[in-house]
Amino acid sequence: MKFIMKAFVKNIIVSEKPYKRNSQTAPSFVVTDEKKIEKEKIA
């Protein structure tokens, strides 16, 4: 089972075809806090 899933997911991730638009983002990548843009531009 692990081999089948690995082969399936690897083909999707490594392929030349771009990811689908409007797909879900992993919760760890979602930015929820407010940013101080001017401060970050300088840094």
BATI-753082 format. One record per residue: residue number from 1; residue in one letter; x, y, z of N, C-alpha, C, O, CB in turn. Coordinates in steps of 0.02 Angstrom, whole numbers. Glycine has a CB too. Example, Ala and Ser with C-alpha at 12.3 -4.5 7.8 and 13.67 -1.06 7.14 Angstrom:
BEGIN
   sese   mikol     n.px     n.py     n.pz    ca.px    ca.py    ca.pz     c.px     c.py     c.pz     o.px     o.py     o.pz    cb.px    cb.py    cb.pz
      1       a      660     -284      390      615     -225      390      660     -165      390      712     -166      423      565     -224      452
      2       s      642     -112      354      684      -53      357      645        2      394      670       57      402      704      -30      286
***
This chain:
BEGIN
   sese   mikol     n.px     n.py     n.pz    ca.px    ca.py    ca.pz     c.px     c.py     c.pz     o.px     o.py     o.pz    cb.px    cb.py    cb.pz
      1       m       41      -60        0        0        0        0       44       63        0       30      110      -37      -47        0       61
      2       k       95       64       42      140      122       45      174      135      -22      182      192      -42      192      112      101
      3       f      196       82      -55      229       88     -120      183      119     -172      204      162     -211      253       19     -144
      4       i      120       98     -172       72      124     -221       59      198     -209       59      237     -256        5       85     -217
      5       m       49      217     -146       38      288     -130       98      330     -147       92      385     -174       20      296      -55
      6       k      158      304     -132      219      341     -146      227      353     -221      244      409     -242      280      303     -118
      7       a      215      302     -261      221      309     -333      170      358     -360      186      398     -405      212      240     -367
      8       f      109      357     -335       56      402     -358       71      475     -340       65      519     -383      -11      381     -328
      9       v       89      487     -278      101      555     -255      164      584     -287      166      642     -305      108      557     -179
     10       k      215      543     -295      278      567     -325      266      592     -396      293      643     -416      331      511     -325
     11       n      226      556     -434      212      577     -503      176      644     -506      189      684     -551      169      524     -539
     12       i      133      657     -458       98      721     -456      146      778     -437      144      831     -468       39      718     -407
     13       i      187      767     -387      231      819     -360      287      836     -409      304      894     -417      259      797     -293
     14       v      317      786     -440      378      795     -479      364      810     -553      410      828     -590      422      734     -473
     15       s      303      803     -575      288      811     -646      299      883     -670      303      928     -629      216      790     -660
     16       e      303      892     -734      313      958     -765      248      998     -765      250     1059     -772      339      950     -837
     17       k      192      965     -757      126      997     -758      117     1041     -696      132     1018     -641       70      945     -763
     18       p       94     1103     -703       85     1147     -645       29     1121     -600      -15     1084     -622       70     1219     -667
     19       y       31     1142     -536      -22     1123     -489      -88     1154     -510      -89     1205     -545       -4     1145     -418
     20       k     -143     1123     -489     -209     1150     -504     -220     1216     -467     -196     1224     -411     -264     1099     -486
     21       r     -255     1262     -499     -271     1326     -466     -324     1316     -413     -365     1271     -418     -294     1379     -518
     22       n     -322     1359     -362     -371     1360     -308     -372     1296     -268     -424     1278     -239     -439     1373     -337
     23       s     -316     1260     -265     -314     1201     -222     -299     1223     -150     -276     1279     -139     -260     1152     -247
     24       q     -313     1180     -103     -306     1197      -32     -233     1206      -14     -189     1173      -42     -338     1144       12
     25       t     -221     1250       34     -154     1261       61     -147     1225      127     -194     1224      167     -140     1337       69
     26       a      -90     1196      139      -79     1162      203      -84     1213      260      -59     1269      253      -10     1127      204
     27       p     -115     1195      315     -124     1242      370      -59     1272      396      -60     1328      422     -160     1207      427
     28       s       -4     1237      391       59     1264      416       86     1321      373      130     1358      395      111     1208      420
     29       f       61     1330      312       84     1383      268       38     1444      267       55     1495      237       91     1357      198
     30       v      -19     1440      299      -67     1495      300      -43     1549      348      -27     1534      406     -138     1471      319
     31       v      -40     1611      325      -18     1668      366      -80     1697      399     -126     1720      365       20     1721      324
     32       t      -81     1697      466     -140     1722      502     -126     1785      541     -173     1820      561     -166     1668      548
     33       d      -63     1801      554      -48     1862      593      -41     1922      547      -29     1916      487       16     1852      635
     34       e      -47     1981      577      -39     2043      538       35     2057      528       75     2049      573      -74     2102      574
     35       k       51     2078      468      121     2093      451      132     2168      453       88     2207      438      138     2065      381
     36       k      192     2188      472      213     2258      470      257     2266      407      317     2256      410      252     2279      536
     37       i      225     2283      352      257     2283      287      316     2331      284      369     2313      258      207     2300      233
     38       e      308     2391      309      363     2440      305      425     2415      343      481     2424      320      339     2508      334
     39       k      414     2385      400      470     2359      440      504     2301      402      565     2295      404      445     2335      509
     40       e      465     2258      369      493     2201      334      529     2223      269      575     2189      248      439     2150      317
     41       k      508     2278      239      542     2302      178      614     2322      194      659     2309      155      504     2362      148
     42       i      624     2353      252      690     2377      271      736     2319      289      795     2321      273      684     2426      331
     43       a      709     2269      321      749     2212      344      770     2167      289      804     2117      301      713     2173      394
***
